[in-house]
Amino acid sequence: MLKKTVLTLGLMAAVGMLAAQTLQFEWQGQVYSEGDKVVVTELDPDFGNEFVLHMQLHNLTEEDINVIVAKEEIQMVEGSTNSICWGACFSPSIFVTPPRVLQAHAISNDYELSFHHNIDPDATYDPAQFLSGTSVVKYTAYDELNPEEKVTLEVWFANNADGVAECAPNVMHAYPNPATTEVNFNFEAPAGKNVMMTAVVYNLLGQEVMRQDVNTMQGRITFDVSRLQAGVYFCNFMANGSAVKTEKFVVKK
């Protein structure tokens, strides 16, 4: 059964910085810093053909404010669509929502705000027809009367879609995991095809820490992680400019 997986790439802001903010993205107690990156890698089982990221907004001020949520589609997989639910759900053609009152110190309800990314525009609900690749959308929430009082969140909707792209290789899970000195990934190229990819490793701040070009006929790629700090990392495998697989691994010291 498909589950929604969200990898948060960022650190919480210092308490002193939070006090100066007007709005803050949260989800059930987890605080997101200004400009954080979030990766959504699996479809929501309640929707079947959509990635869904639920989020809350926290009014940090002493006054009620009218909150608008807007989106900027930085990179979109061709044919995919993106939409916002803020109190009501809006069509993909709506980039700026109407304002909605958020009372002083209030946090929006659990399912009042959500971001939806549809990779099945023909509503076939057939995984073999789903679009493959990574879309990047930046969401901004701001005070209607003071647009500069805003908070942003960058979301990567990464559909690995094994078997969807004819030339997409099968990337095996990282091993060993946790890793101490090196981490490996095995490949199975489709029908013996030689697929050239790029593997990029990011830390939890969304910073690139290493990169390698991959010839899938080699069958394996190895990263030397001995100099990396202990923590969580993810490896994004790119083919023809789109992500075909994202794998998470842990470095342990």
Secondary structure, DSSP 8 states (H G I E B T S, - for coil): -----EEEES----HHHHTT-SEEEEETTEEE-TTEEEEE-S--TTTSSEEEEEEEEEE-SSS-EEEEEEEEEEE--TT-EEEEEESSB--TT--B---EEE-TT-B--TTTEEEEEES-TT----GGGS--EEEEEEEEEEETTEEEEEEEEEEEEEE--TTTSTT--EE---BSSSBSSEEEEEEE-GGG---EEEEEEE-TTS-EEEEEEEEGGG-EEEEE-TTS-SEEEEEEEEETTEEEEEEEEEE--
